[in-house]
């Protein structure tokens, strides 16, 4: 689903406080794609937002800029529901180092499956 669909599906999402855990998460594929990780306090949802890979824009002076991205182009994936901020911080302990790793999302998915409350 895209970002607009995600927020429209539950009104609590728009009004809630959110905590961002970086925007440089990589999946280890070497594609150059980056993902942002955020947690919505009112729903407990920990989600990834994937930006589409787009060609950079070059102006007439040779300056290179990122292409503008619309909310409709931002893919969203809910990874887990983690009710409390204390549990969230336990699951994400060490996230700052993992985010800058080229396999950060592999680490993240492993942490969620191993450490999420209620997991076996």
HUNOR-V872142 format. One record per residue. N is the residue number from 0. RES is the residue in three letters. PSI is psi in whole degrees, -180 to 180 (NA if undefined). OMEGA is omega in whole degrees, 0 to 359 (none if undefined). D_FIRST is the distance of its C-alpha to the first C-alpha in Angstrom with 1 decimal. Layout:
BEGIN
N,RES,PSI,OMEGA,D_FIRST
N,RES,PSI,OMEGA,D_FIRST
END
This chain:
BEGIN
0,UNK,156,178,0.0
1,UNK,175,186,3.8
2,UNK,-42,180,6.8
3,UNK,-44,179,8.2
4,UNK,-41,180,6.1
5,UNK,-52,181,6.4
6,UNK,-35,180,10.0
7,UNK,-27,184,10.7
8,UNK,-21,180,10.1
9,UNK,108,184,13.0
10,UNK,-23,179,15.7
11,UNK,-28,183,17.2
12,UNK,-42,183,14.6
13,UNK,-37,185,15.9
14,UNK,-15,188,19.5
15,UNK,154,167,19.4
16,UNK,147,176,21.0
17,UNK,147,175,18.9
18,UNK,125,180,20.4
19,UNK,138,178,19.4
20,UNK,51,174,20.5
21,UNK,160,182,20.5
22,UNK,14,184,18.5
23,UNK,28,180,20.3
24,UNK,134,177,19.0
25,UNK,153,183,19.4
26,UNK,-1,179,18.6
27,UNK,1,182,22.2
28,UNK,-15,184,21.4
29,UNK,10,183,23.3
30,UNK,-19,184,20.6
31,UNK,2,179,20.9
32,UNK,143,177,17.3
33,UNK,153,181,16.9
34,UNK,144,173,14.6
35,UNK,145,180,15.0
36,UNK,128,180,15.5
37,UNK,159,178,15.8
38,UNK,133,179,16.8
39,UNK,118,186,16.7
40,UNK,-45,186,20.2
41,UNK,-24,181,19.9
42,UNK,-17,183,17.2
43,UNK,9,185,18.2
44,UNK,126,172,14.7
45,UNK,119,186,14.9
46,UNK,154,174,11.7
47,UNK,143,173,11.3
48,UNK,119,182,10.0
49,UNK,127,175,10.6
50,UNK,140,179,12.4
51,UNK,148,175,12.9
52,UNK,122,180,16.5
53,UNK,151,177,18.6
54,UNK,139,177,22.3
55,UNK,156,178,24.2
56,UNK,133,178,26.1
57,UNK,124,180,29.9
58,UNK,174,183,32.0
59,UNK,-17,180,35.6
60,UNK,0,179,37.0
61,UNK,4,177,35.2
62,UNK,141,182,32.9
63,UNK,132,180,29.5
64,UNK,153,173,26.4
65,UNK,143,176,22.7
66,UNK,142,176,20.8
67,UNK,144,181,19.2
68,UNK,133,177,15.4
69,UNK,153,178,13.5
70,UNK,-30,180,10.7
71,UNK,-19,182,8.9
72,UNK,-4,183,9.4
73,UNK,112,180,8.3
74,UNK,144,182,5.8
75,UNK,137,175,5.7
76,UNK,122,175,7.5
77,UNK,122,182,9.9
78,UNK,-37,184,13.2
79,UNK,161,169,15.6
80,UNK,116,181,17.1
81,UNK,107,192,20.3
82,UNK,-43,186,22.2
83,UNK,152,179,24.9
84,UNK,-31,177,25.2
85,UNK,-45,177,28.1
86,UNK,-40,178,26.2
87,UNK,-47,182,23.4
88,UNK,-31,176,26.2
89,UNK,-46,179,27.8
90,UNK,-40,186,24.8
91,UNK,11,180,24.2
92,UNK,124,181,27.9
93,UNK,10,184,28.4
94,UNK,-31,183,25.0
95,UNK,-40,178,26.7
96,UNK,-40,182,28.3
97,UNK,-36,183,25.4
98,UNK,-38,184,23.1
99,UNK,3,176,25.6
100,UNK,149,179,26.1
101,UNK,-7,177,24.7
102,UNK,35,183,23.5
103,UNK,-40,181,22.1
104,UNK,-29,175,19.0
105,UNK,-46,177,21.3
106,UNK,-48,183,23.4
107,UNK,-49,181,20.6
108,UNK,-37,177,19.3
109,UNK,-44,179,22.9
110,UNK,-42,181,23.7
111,UNK,-45,183,21.0
112,UNK,-31,181,22.2
113,UNK,-36,194,25.9
114,UNK,-5,181,26.0
115,UNK,142,177,23.5
116,UNK,133,178,25.6
117,UNK,-6,178,26.2
118,UNK,156,180,25.5
119,UNK,NA,none,28.4
END
